[in-house]
Amino acid sequence: MFHYLKRISIGLRARRAERALRELPDHILKDIGIRRAAIAYAVREHLKDDRI
């Protein structure tokens, strides 16, 4: 049960982070080194450590 809730929590955090990054202008994304097309990948990779 705990693993299920943790996966839901991580999924919600990922969606929030993706939404926040998608709202940023391109020049800010470029400054932090993320292309718009790679936002989902970058967020999932960053949160991957929380899945353990």
All heavy atoms as a GROMACS GRO file, in nm:
protein
  436
    1MET      N    1   0.082  -0.120   0.000
    1MET     CA    2   0.000   0.000   0.000
    1MET      C    3   0.086   0.126   0.000
    1MET      O    4   0.060   0.219  -0.072
    1MET     CB    5  -0.093  -0.003   0.122
    1MET     CG    6  -0.182   0.116   0.133
    1MET     SD    7  -0.312   0.108   0.009
    1MET     CE    8  -0.414   0.238   0.061
    2PHE      N    9   0.192   0.125   0.082
    2PHE     CA   10   0.278   0.242   0.091
    2PHE      C   11   0.346   0.272  -0.042
    2PHE      O   12   0.356   0.387  -0.082
    2PHE     CB   13   0.384   0.220   0.199
    2PHE     CG   14   0.484   0.332   0.207
    2PHE    CD1   15   0.447   0.455   0.260
    2PHE    CD2   16   0.612   0.316   0.159
    2PHE    CE1   17   0.538   0.560   0.266
    2PHE    CE2   18   0.704   0.420   0.166
    2PHE     CZ   19   0.666   0.542   0.219
    3HIS      N   20   0.391   0.167  -0.112
    3HIS     CA   21   0.457   0.188  -0.241
    3HIS      C   22   0.362   0.250  -0.342
    3HIS      O   23   0.401   0.335  -0.422
    3HIS     CB   24   0.512   0.056  -0.296
    3HIS     CG   25   0.622   0.001  -0.212
    3HIS    ND1   26   0.746   0.060  -0.203
    3HIS    CD2   27   0.628  -0.107  -0.132
    3HIS    CE1   28   0.822  -0.008  -0.123
    3HIS    NE2   29   0.754  -0.111  -0.077
    4TYR      N   30   0.238   0.208  -0.338
    4TYR     CA   31   0.137   0.262  -0.429
    4TYR      C   32   0.116   0.412  -0.404
    4TYR      O   33   0.116   0.492  -0.498
    4TYR     CB   34   0.006   0.186  -0.410
    4TYR     CG   35  -0.107   0.235  -0.496
    4TYR    CD1   36  -0.107   0.212  -0.632
    4TYR    CD2   37  -0.214   0.305  -0.439
    4TYR    CE1   38  -0.210   0.256  -0.712
    4TYR    CE2   39  -0.318   0.350  -0.519
    4TYR     CZ   40  -0.315   0.326  -0.654
    4TYR     OH   41  -0.418   0.371  -0.734
    5LEU      N   42   0.103   0.450  -0.278
    5LEU     CA   43   0.085   0.591  -0.245
    5LEU      C   44   0.209   0.674  -0.280
    5LEU      O   45   0.198   0.788  -0.325
    5LEU     CB   46   0.051   0.607  -0.097
    5LEU     CG   47  -0.083   0.550  -0.054
    5LEU    CD1   48  -0.100   0.561   0.097
    5LEU    CD2   49  -0.198   0.619  -0.126
    6LYS      N   50   0.326   0.616  -0.259
    6LYS     CA   51   0.449   0.686  -0.292
    6LYS      C   52   0.459   0.709  -0.443
    6LYS      O   53   0.497   0.817  -0.487
    6LYS     CB   54   0.570   0.609  -0.242
    6LYS     CG   55   0.698   0.685  -0.261
    6LYS     CD   56   0.814   0.621  -0.190
    6LYS     CE   57   0.938   0.706  -0.211
    6LYS     NZ   58   1.049   0.661  -0.133
    7ARG      N   59   0.421   0.611  -0.523
    7ARG     CA   60   0.424   0.627  -0.669
    7ARG      C   61   0.326   0.734  -0.713
    7ARG      O   62   0.356   0.813  -0.804
    7ARG     CB   63   0.392   0.495  -0.737
    7ARG     CG   64   0.506   0.396  -0.725
    7ARG     CD   65   0.477   0.270  -0.798
    7ARG     NE   66   0.465   0.300  -0.940
    7ARG     CZ   67   0.455   0.209  -1.033
    7ARG    NH1   68   0.455   0.082  -1.002
    7ARG    NH2   69   0.445   0.243  -1.159
    8ILE      N   70   0.210   0.740  -0.652
    8ILE     CA   71   0.113   0.845  -0.684
    8ILE      C   72   0.170   0.982  -0.649
    8ILE      O   73   0.161   1.076  -0.726
    8ILE     CB   74  -0.020   0.821  -0.612
    8ILE    CG1   75  -0.091   0.699  -0.671
    8ILE    CG2   76  -0.110   0.943  -0.621
    8ILE    CD1   77  -0.214   0.657  -0.596
    9SER      N   78   0.231   0.992  -0.532
    9SER     CA   79   0.290   1.117  -0.488
    9SER      C   80   0.400   1.164  -0.584
    9SER      O   81   0.406   1.281  -0.621
    9SER     CB   82   0.348   1.100  -0.348
    9SER     OG   83   0.420   1.213  -0.310
   10ILE      N   84   0.486   1.073  -0.626
   10ILE     CA   85   0.594   1.107  -0.719
   10ILE      C   86   0.536   1.150  -0.853
   10ILE      O   87   0.583   1.246  -0.915
   10ILE     CB   88   0.691   0.989  -0.735
   10ILE    CG1   89   0.767   0.969  -0.604
   10ILE    CG2   90   0.787   1.012  -0.851
   10ILE    CD1   91   0.848   0.841  -0.599
   11GLY      N   92   0.431   1.082  -0.899
   11GLY     CA   93   0.367   1.119  -1.025
   11GLY      C   94   0.308   1.259  -1.020
   11GLY      O   95   0.320   1.337  -1.115
   12LEU      N   96   0.244   1.291  -0.909
   12LEU     CA   97   0.187   1.426  -0.893
   12LEU      C   98   0.296   1.533  -0.888
   12LEU      O   99   0.282   1.640  -0.948
   12LEU     CB  100   0.101   1.432  -0.767
   12LEU     CG  101  -0.029   1.352  -0.771
   12LEU    CD1  102  -0.096   1.353  -0.634
   12LEU    CD2  103  -0.121   1.406  -0.877
   13ARG      N  104   0.404   1.504  -0.817
   13ARG     CA  105   0.516   1.598  -0.812
   13ARG      C  106   0.574   1.620  -0.951
   13ARG      O  107   0.609   1.733  -0.987
   13ARG     CB  108   0.625   1.547  -0.718
   13ARG     CG  109   0.590   1.560  -0.573
   13ARG     CD  110   0.693   1.499  -0.482
   13ARG     NE  111   0.827   1.548  -0.510
   13ARG     CZ  112   0.937   1.483  -0.477
   13ARG    NH1  113   0.929   1.367  -0.413
   13ARG    NH2  114   1.056   1.533  -0.504
   14ALA      N  115   0.585   1.512  -1.028
   14ALA     CA  116   0.641   1.523  -1.163
   14ALA      C  117   0.552   1.610  -1.251
   14ALA      O  118   0.601   1.696  -1.325
   14ALA     CB  119   0.658   1.384  -1.224
   15ARG      N  120   0.422   1.589  -1.244
   15ARG     CA  121   0.330   1.670  -1.326
   15ARG      C  122   0.335   1.817  -1.287
   15ARG      O  123   0.332   1.905  -1.373
   15ARG     CB  124   0.187   1.617  -1.313
   15ARG     CG  125   0.167   1.497  -1.400
   15ARG     CD  126   0.023   1.453  -1.402
   15ARG     NE  127   0.028   1.308  -1.388
   15ARG     CZ  128  -0.038   1.238  -1.299
   15ARG    NH1  129  -0.121   1.295  -1.217
   15ARG    NH2  130  -0.025   1.108  -1.292
   16ARG      N  131   0.344   1.844  -1.157
   16ARG     CA  132   0.355   1.984  -1.111
   16ARG      C  133   0.484   2.047  -1.161
   16ARG      O  134   0.485   2.162  -1.206
   16ARG     CB  135   0.349   1.991  -0.959
   16ARG     CG  136   0.212   2.021  -0.907
   16ARG     CD  137   0.214   2.043  -0.758
   16ARG     NE  138   0.149   1.926  -0.698
   16ARG     CZ  139   0.202   1.847  -0.606
   16ARG    NH1  140   0.319   1.872  -0.555
   16ARG    NH2  141   0.136   1.744  -0.560
   17ALA      N  142   0.593   1.974  -1.153
   17ALA     CA  143   0.722   2.026  -1.198
   17ALA      C  144   0.721   2.050  -1.349
   17ALA      O  145   0.770   2.153  -1.397
   17ALA     CB  146   0.833   1.930  -1.161
   18GLU      N  147   0.664   1.956  -1.424
   18GLU     CA  148   0.655   1.974  -1.570
   18GLU      C  149   0.572   2.097  -1.604
   18GLU      O  150   0.610   2.176  -1.691
   18GLU     CB  151   0.590   1.851  -1.635
   18GLU     CG  152   0.682   1.733  -1.642
   18GLU     CD  153   0.616   1.614  -1.709
   18GLU    OE1  154   0.548   1.634  -1.812
   18GLU    OE2  155   0.631   1.502  -1.658
   19ARG      N  156   0.462   2.113  -1.536
   19ARG     CA  157   0.374   2.228  -1.563
   19ARG      C  158   0.448   2.359  -1.534
   19ARG      O  159   0.441   2.454  -1.612
   19ARG     CB  160   0.247   2.219  -1.477
   19ARG     CG  161   0.141   2.318  -1.516
   19ARG     CD  162   0.011   2.302  -1.438
   19ARG     NE  163  -0.026   2.164  -1.410
   19ARG     CZ  164  -0.038   2.112  -1.287
   19ARG    NH1  165  -0.018   2.186  -1.180
   19ARG    NH2  166  -0.072   1.986  -1.271
   20ALA      N  167   0.520   2.362  -1.422
   20ALA     CA  168   0.595   2.483  -1.387
   20ALA      C  169   0.703   2.514  -1.490
   20ALA      O  170   0.721   2.630  -1.529
   20ALA     CB  171   0.658   2.467  -1.248
   21LEU      N  172   0.774   2.411  -1.537
   21LEU     CA  173   0.878   2.433  -1.636
   21LEU      C  174   0.820   2.476  -1.771
   21LEU      O  175   0.877   2.559  -1.841
   21LEU     CB  176   0.964   2.308  -1.653
   21LEU     CG  177   1.060   2.278  -1.540
   21LEU    CD1  178   1.123   2.141  -1.556
   21LEU    CD2  179   1.167   2.385  -1.531
   22ARG      N  180   0.706   2.420  -1.808
   22ARG     CA  181   0.644   2.456  -1.936
   22ARG      C  182   0.596   2.602  -1.938
   22ARG      O  183   0.584   2.662  -2.045
   22ARG     CB  184   0.528   2.364  -1.969
   22ARG     CG  185   0.573   2.226  -2.005
   22ARG     CD  186   0.460   2.139  -2.057
   22ARG     NE  187   0.499   2.000  -2.061
   22ARG     CZ  188   0.581   1.946  -2.150
   22ARG    NH1  189   0.635   2.022  -2.242
   22ARG    NH2  190   0.613   1.819  -2.147
   23GLU      N  191   0.571   2.658  -1.821
   23GLU     CA  192   0.528   2.798  -1.813
   23GLU      C  193   0.645   2.895  -1.827
   23GLU      O  194   0.622   3.014  -1.851
   23GLU     CB  195   0.457   2.823  -1.681
   23GLU     CG  196   0.323   2.753  -1.671
   23GLU     CD  197   0.257   2.768  -1.536
   23GLU    OE1  198   0.319   2.830  -1.446
   23GLU    OE2  199   0.145   2.718  -1.520
   24LEU      N  200   0.768   2.847  -1.814
   24LEU     CA  201   0.885   2.935  -1.824
   24LEU      C  202   0.912   2.972  -1.970
   24LEU      O  203   0.892   2.891  -2.059
   24LEU     CB  204   1.008   2.866  -1.766
   24LEU     CG  205   1.008   2.838  -1.616
   24LEU    CD1  206   1.133   2.759  -1.578
   24LEU    CD2  207   1.000   2.966  -1.537
   25PRO      N  208   0.962   3.092  -1.992
   25PRO     CA  209   1.000   3.130  -2.128
   25PRO      C  210   1.124   3.053  -2.174
   25PRO      O  211   1.203   3.003  -2.093
   25PRO     CB  212   1.029   3.280  -2.118
   25PRO     CG  213   1.034   3.314  -1.976
   25PRO     CD  214   0.976   3.202  -1.897
   26ASP      N  215   1.140   3.045  -2.306
   26ASP     CA  216   1.249   2.967  -2.364
   26ASP      C  217   1.388   3.013  -2.317
   26ASP      O  218   1.477   2.931  -2.297
   26ASP     CB  219   1.243   2.971  -2.516
   26ASP     CG  220   1.127   2.890  -2.570
   26ASP    OD1  221   1.084   2.795  -2.502
   26ASP    OD2  222   1.079   2.922  -2.680
   27HIS      N  223   1.407   3.143  -2.301
   27HIS     CA  224   1.540   3.189  -2.263
   27HIS      C  225   1.578   3.144  -2.122
   27HIS      O  226   1.695   3.118  -2.093
   27HIS     CB  227   1.553   3.342  -2.278
   27HIS     CG  228   1.477   3.422  -2.179
   27HIS    ND1  229   1.343   3.449  -2.195
   27HIS    CD2  230   1.515   3.479  -2.063
   27HIS    CE1  231   1.302   3.522  -2.092
   27HIS    NE2  232   1.404   3.542  -2.011
   28ILE      N  233   1.483   3.130  -2.034
   28ILE     CA  234   1.513   3.081  -1.899
   28ILE      C  235   1.541   2.930  -1.903
   28ILE      O  236   1.633   2.882  -1.836
   28ILE     CB  237   1.399   3.114  -1.800
   28ILE    CG1  238   1.391   3.265  -1.781
   28ILE    CG2  239   1.420   3.042  -1.667
   28ILE    CD1  240   1.280   3.311  -1.691
   29LEU      N  241   1.465   2.857  -1.982
   29LEU     CA  242   1.492   2.714  -1.997
   29LEU      C  243   1.633   2.693  -2.053
   29LEU      O  244   1.705   2.604  -2.009
   29LEU     CB  245   1.389   2.648  -2.089
   29LEU     CG  246   1.249   2.634  -2.032
   29LEU    CD1  247   1.155   2.578  -2.138
   29LEU    CD2  248   1.248   2.546  -1.909
   30LYS      N  249   1.671   2.777  -2.148
   30LYS     CA  250   1.805   2.766  -2.206
   30LYS      C  251   1.911   2.794  -2.100
   30LYS      O  252   2.014   2.726  -2.095
   30LYS     CB  253   1.820   2.865  -2.322
   30LYS     CG  254   1.951   2.854  -2.394
   30LYS     CD  255   1.957   2.950  -2.510
   30LYS     CE  256   2.090   2.940  -2.581
   30LYS     NZ  257   2.101   3.036  -2.692
   31ASP      N  258   1.885   2.891  -2.013
   31ASP     CA  259   1.980   2.923  -1.906
   31ASP      C  260   2.002   2.806  -1.811
   31ASP      O  261   2.113   2.786  -1.761
   31ASP     CB  262   1.934   3.044  -1.826
   31ASP     CG  263   1.948   3.175  -1.902
   31ASP    OD1  264   2.018   3.177  -2.006
   31ASP    OD2  265   1.890   3.276  -1.856
   32ILE      N  266   1.898   2.730  -1.784
   32ILE     CA  267   1.913   2.617  -1.692
   32ILE      C  268   1.948   2.487  -1.766
   32ILE      O  269   1.965   2.383  -1.703
   32ILE     CB  270   1.789   2.598  -1.601
   32ILE    CG1  271   1.662   2.570  -1.682
   32ILE    CG2  272   1.770   2.716  -1.511
   32ILE    CD1  273   1.541   2.542  -1.596
   33GLY      N  274   1.956   2.495  -1.898
   33GLY     CA  275   2.004   2.381  -1.976
   33GLY      C  276   1.900   2.277  -2.011
   33GLY      O  277   1.934   2.160  -2.027
   34ILE      N  278   1.775   2.318  -2.024
   34ILE     CA  279   1.669   2.224  -2.061
   34ILE      C  280   1.601   2.273  -2.188
   34ILE      O  281   1.561   2.389  -2.196
   34ILE     CB  282   1.562   2.212  -1.949
   34ILE    CG1  283   1.625   2.160  -1.822
   34ILE    CG2  284   1.449   2.119  -1.993
   34ILE    CD1  285   1.530   2.157  -1.704
   35ARG      N  286   1.590   2.185  -2.285
   35ARG     CA  287   1.512   2.218  -2.404
   35ARG      C  288   1.366   2.188  -2.375
   35ARG      O  289   1.334   2.099  -2.297
   35ARG     CB  290   1.558   2.134  -2.523
   35ARG     CG  291   1.698   2.170  -2.571
   35ARG     CD  292   1.742   2.083  -2.685
   35ARG     NE  293   1.742   1.944  -2.638
   35ARG     CZ  294   1.698   1.841  -2.710
   35ARG    NH1  295   1.654   1.858  -2.830
   35ARG    NH2  296   1.702   1.720  -2.660
   36ARG      N  297   1.277   2.262  -2.436
   36ARG     CA  298   1.134   2.245  -2.411
   36ARG      C  299   1.090   2.101  -2.438
   36ARG      O  300   1.008   2.044  -2.366
   36ARG     CB  301   1.053   2.343  -2.497
   36ARG     CG  302   0.908   2.348  -2.458
   36ARG     CD  303   0.838   2.470  -2.509
   36ARG     NE  304   0.890   2.595  -2.455
   36ARG     CZ  305   0.860   2.644  -2.335
   36ARG    NH1  306   0.781   2.578  -2.255
   36ARG    NH2  307   0.910   2.759  -2.295
   37ALA      N  308   1.146   2.039  -2.540
   37ALA     CA  309   1.108   1.902  -2.576
   37ALA      C  310   1.156   1.800  -2.473
   37ALA      O  311   1.106   1.688  -2.470
   37ALA     CB  312   1.162   1.868  -2.714
   38ALA      N  313   1.252   1.837  -2.390
   38ALA     CA  314   1.310   1.743  -2.294
   38ALA      C  315   1.263   1.766  -2.151
   38ALA      O  316   1.319   1.708  -2.058
   38ALA     CB  317   1.462   1.752  -2.301
   39ILE      N  318   1.161   1.846  -2.133
   39ILE     CA  319   1.114   1.877  -1.997
   39ILE      C  320   1.068   1.751  -1.924
   39ILE      O  321   1.110   1.724  -1.811
   39ILE     CB  322   1.003   1.983  -1.999
   39ILE    CG1  323   1.062   2.119  -2.035
   39ILE    CG2  324   0.930   1.989  -1.865
   39ILE    CD1  325   0.957   2.229  -2.054
   40ALA      N  326   0.984   1.672  -1.987
   40ALA     CA  327   0.932   1.551  -1.921
   40ALA      C  328   1.045   1.457  -1.883
   40ALA      O  329   1.048   1.403  -1.772
   40ALA     CB  330   0.831   1.481  -2.011
   41TYR      N  331   1.139   1.437  -1.974
   41TYR     CA  332   1.253   1.349  -1.946
   41TYR      C  333   1.335   1.402  -1.829
   41TYR      O  334   1.372   1.326  -1.739
   41TYR     CB  335   1.339   1.334  -2.072
   41TYR     CG  336   1.464   1.255  -2.047
   41TYR    CD1  337   1.460   1.116  -2.039
   41TYR    CD2  338   1.587   1.318  -2.031
   41TYR    CE1  339   1.575   1.043  -2.015
   41TYR    CE2  340   1.701   1.245  -2.006
   41TYR     CZ  341   1.695   1.108  -2.000
   41TYR     OH  342   1.808   1.036  -1.974
   42ALA      N  343   1.365   1.530  -1.830
   42ALA     CA  344   1.447   1.590  -1.724
   42ALA      C  345   1.380   1.574  -1.588
   42ALA      O  346   1.445   1.542  -1.489
   42ALA     CB  347   1.472   1.737  -1.755
   43VAL      N  348   1.250   1.597  -1.582
   43VAL     CA  349   1.178   1.585  -1.455
   43VAL      C  350   1.178   1.441  -1.407
   43VAL      O  351   1.206   1.413  -1.291
   43VAL     CB  352   1.033   1.638  -1.469
   43VAL    CG1  353   0.950   1.602  -1.349
   43VAL    CG2  354   1.034   1.789  -1.491
   44ARG      N  355   1.148   1.348  -1.496
   44ARG     CA  356   1.143   1.206  -1.456
   44ARG      C  357   1.279   1.157  -1.410
   44ARG      O  358   1.289   1.081  -1.314
   44ARG     CB  359   1.092   1.119  -1.571
   44ARG     CG  360   0.959   1.158  -1.624
   44ARG     CD  361   0.846   1.114  -1.537
   44ARG     NE  362   0.721   1.166  -1.593
   44ARG     CZ  363   0.609   1.168  -1.528
   44ARG    NH1  364   0.602   1.122  -1.407
   44ARG    NH2  365   0.501   1.217  -1.584
   45GLU      N  366   1.386   1.198  -1.478
   45GLU     CA  367   1.520   1.158  -1.438
   45GLU      C  368   1.556   1.215  -1.302
   45GLU      O  369   1.620   1.149  -1.221
   45GLU     CB  370   1.624   1.201  -1.543
   45GLU     CG  371   1.628   1.113  -1.664
   45GLU     CD  372   1.667   0.970  -1.631
   45GLU    OE1  373   1.774   0.950  -1.568
   45GLU    OE2  374   1.590   0.880  -1.666
   46HIS      N  375   1.516   1.339  -1.278
   46HIS     CA  376   1.546   1.401  -1.149
   46HIS      C  377   1.471   1.330  -1.035
   46HIS      O  378   1.527   1.312  -0.927
   46HIS     CB  379   1.508   1.549  -1.152
   46HIS     CG  380   1.534   1.619  -1.023
   46HIS    ND1  381   1.661   1.651  -0.980
   46HIS    CD2  382   1.450   1.661  -0.925
   46HIS    CE1  383   1.653   1.710  -0.863
   46HIS    NE2  384   1.528   1.717  -0.827
   47LEU      N  385   1.349   1.289  -1.061
   47LEU     CA  386   1.270   1.225  -0.956
   47LEU      C  387   1.294   1.076  -0.947
   47LEU      O  388   1.239   1.009  -0.860
   47LEU     CB  389   1.120   1.253  -0.980
   47LEU     CG  390   1.077   1.398  -0.964
   47LEU    CD1  391   0.930   1.412  -0.999
   47LEU    CD2  392   1.102   1.446  -0.822
   48LYS      N  393   1.376   1.022  -1.035
   48LYS     CA  394   1.400   0.877  -1.037
   48LYS      C  395   1.458   0.828  -0.904
   48LYS      O  396   1.425   0.719  -0.859
   48LYS     CB  397   1.494   0.840  -1.152
   48LYS     CG  398   1.514   0.693  -1.168
   48LYS     CD  399   1.580   0.656  -1.300
   48LYS     CE  400   1.716   0.714  -1.314
   48LYS     NZ  401   1.786   0.662  -1.434
   49ASP      N  402   1.539   0.908  -0.839
   49ASP     CA  403   1.598   0.866  -0.712
   49ASP      C  404   1.494   0.848  -0.602
   49ASP      O  405   1.514   0.771  -0.510
   49ASP     CB  406   1.700   0.970  -0.665
   49ASP     CG  407   1.819   0.979  -0.761
   49ASP    OD1  408   1.846   0.879  -0.830
   49ASP    OD2  409   1.884   1.085  -0.763
   50ASP      N  410   1.380   0.917  -0.614
   50ASP     CA  411   1.274   0.905  -0.514
   50ASP      C  412   1.196   0.774  -0.525
   50ASP      O  413   1.122   0.739  -0.436
   50ASP     CB  414   1.176   1.022  -0.524
   50ASP     CG  415   1.238   1.152  -0.481
   50ASP    OD1  416   1.344   1.148  -0.417
   50ASP    OD2  417   1.181   1.258  -0.512
   51ARG      N  418   1.209   0.705  -0.636
   51ARG     CA  419   1.130   0.584  -0.658
   51ARG      C  420   1.179   0.466  -0.578
   51ARG      O  421   1.110   0.368  -0.563
   51ARG     CB  422   1.133   0.547  -0.807
   51ARG     CG  423   1.062   0.646  -0.892
   51ARG     CD  424   1.062   0.601  -1.034
   51ARG     NE  425   1.034   0.717  -1.120
   51ARG     CZ  426   1.057   0.722  -1.246
   51ARG    NH1  427   1.109   0.617  -1.307
   51ARG    NH2  428   1.030   0.828  -1.316
   52ILE      N  429   1.299   0.474  -0.528
   52ILE     CA  430   1.357   0.358  -0.456
   52ILE      C  431   1.287   0.337  -0.324
   52ILE      O  432   1.244   0.420  -0.257
   52ILE     CB  433   1.509   0.380  -0.435
   52ILE    CG1  434   1.576   0.387  -0.571
   52ILE    CG2  435   1.568   0.271  -0.351
   52ILE    CD1  436   1.721   0.427  -0.566
   0.00000   0.00000   0.00000
